[in-house]
Amino acid sequence: MIASAEQSKTIQTRLVLPSDTNHLGTIFGGTVLAYIDEIAAICAMRHARRAVVTASIDKIDFISSAKIGDILKLEAFVYSTGRTSMKVFVKVETEDLFTGEHHLTTTCFLTMVAIDENKKPCPVPTVIVGEKEEQLVQYYLKAHR
């Protein structure tokens, strides 16, 4: 079983609303983390074609904030696989609707595990990572140590 990183690629957009924000008018880190966990799960399920659970959040960097009215764009793909586990990279950017400017807000690396009907770990397809995805992962691993 083999699948490409491109096959698992998942993109979501969300509007930052007042209920998502703190007293400074910026999005709660926990809200961003919930969005990241959700997109990572969807991405990993697309790769494994199975239910998955989050095994770990290996690295997260909050680089800048999103404010009320910003659009969040979350992008995820599987970049590495073990026997039952998948490493997922998630990048979060904001878009200002009025200026069109984009800013990186968050990067995250997670490990997801595929589970069977008995909620036991089960094998996943090996991932083939394209050059573009590999360069992106390596850049963010090095950039925010």
Secondary structure as GFF3:
##gff-version 3
##sequence-region A 1 145
A	DSSP	beta_strand	2	4	.	.	.	ID=ss1
A	DSSP	alpha_helix	5	8	.	.	.	ID=ss2
A	DSSP	beta_strand	10	15	.	.	.	ID=ss3
A	DSSP	three_ten_helix	18	20	.	.	.	ID=ss4
A	DSSP	alpha_helix	29	48	.	.	.	ID=ss5
A	DSSP	beta_strand	51	62	.	.	.	ID=ss6
A	DSSP	beta_strand	71	81	.	.	.	ID=ss7
A	DSSP	beta_strand	85	95	.	.	.	ID=ss8
A	DSSP	beta_strand	102	115	.	.	.	ID=ss9
A	DSSP	beta_strand	126	128	.	.	.	ID=ss10
A	DSSP	alpha_helix	131	143	.	.	.	ID=ss11
###
